[in-house]
């Protein structure tokens, strides 16, 4: 892990990002970590945004607790329920 003091950081963000591909780069201020550059694998921007959103993470945690307490519905059961409530569409016929 590389540590860089914010006041002494001289390289460009691009340089630090390239270094982060090899090892995490932790930015410090007055000896305390304030940011970190770490490689991200197999994730898109939405995944990163949601995983760093405190409200979303709390929602997921509440859902996990509730699921472990009360149980849940399997994906197959949910598909069955959705299929049972969806009415088939009437076919559209083209006018002659």
C-alpha positions in Angstrom: 0.0 0.0 0.0 1.3 3.4 -1.0 0.6 6.5 1.2 0.7 10.0 -0.2 0.4 13.1 2.0 -2.1 15.5 0.4 0.1 18.6 1.0 3.0 16.9 -0.7 1.2 15.1 -3.6 2.9 16.2 -6.8 1.9 13.6 -9.4 -1.3 13.9 -11.5 -4.4 12.0 -10.6 -3.8 9.9 -13.6 -0.4 8.8 -12.3 -1.9 7.9 -8.9 -4.7 6.0 -10.6 -2.1 4.0 -12.6 -0.2 3.2 -9.4 -3.5 2.1 -7.8 -3.8 -0.7 -10.4 -0.7 -2.2 -8.7 -1.5 -1.4 -5.0 -3.9 0.8 -3.1 -2.9 4.5 -2.8 -4.1 6.1 0.4 -4.1 9.9 0.6 -3.5 11.3 4.1 -3.9 14.7 5.6 -2.2 15.4 8.9 -1.4 11.7 9.2 -5.0 10.6 8.8 -6.4 8.8 5.8 -8.9 11.0 3.8 -9.2 9.1 0.5 -8.1 5.9 -1.2 -7.6 4.9 -4.8 -8.2 1.2 -5.3 -8.7 -0.8 -8.4 -12.2 -1.7 -9.3 -12.9 -4.9 -11.1 -16.1 -6.2 -12.7 -18.2 -3.2 -11.7 -20.0 -0.5 -13.6 -20.5 3.1 -12.5 -24.0 2.4 -11.0 -22.6 -0.4 -8.9 -19.9 1.9 -7.5 -22.3 4.7 -6.9 -24.8 2.5 -5.0 -22.1 0.7 -3.0 -20.9 4.1 -1.7 -24.4 5.4 -0.9 -25.0 5.2 2.8 -28.8 5.2 2.4 -28.8 2.4 -0.1 -26.4 0.3 2.0 -28.6 0.8 5.0 -31.6 -0.3 3.0 -29.9 -3.5 1.9 -28.8 -4.2 5.4 -32.4 -3.8 6.7 -33.7 -6.0 3.9 -31.1 -8.7 4.8 -32.1 -8.6 8.5 -35.8 -8.8 7.7 -35.2 -11.7 5.3 -33.3 -13.7 7.9 -36.0 -13.0 10.5 -39.1 -13.5 8.4 -37.9 -15.5 5.5 -38.3 -14.6 1.9 -39.6 -15.6 -1.5 -37.5 -17.6 -3.9 -37.0 -16.2 -7.4 -39.1 -19.1 -8.8 -42.0 -18.3 -6.5 -41.8 -14.6 -7.5 -41.9 -15.6 -11.2 -44.9 -17.8 -10.5 -46.7 -15.0 -8.7 -46.0 -12.5 -11.4 -47.1 -14.8 -14.1 -50.3 -15.6 -12.3 -51.3 -11.9 -12.1 -50.3 -10.9 -15.6 -53.2 -11.0 -18.0 -52.4 -12.1 -21.6 -52.6 -9.3 -24.1 -55.2 -9.5 -26.8 -53.6 -9.7 -30.2 -53.7 -6.6 -32.3 -55.0 -7.1 -35.8 -54.0 -4.9 -38.6 -56.9 -3.2 -40.4 -57.3 -4.4 -44.1 
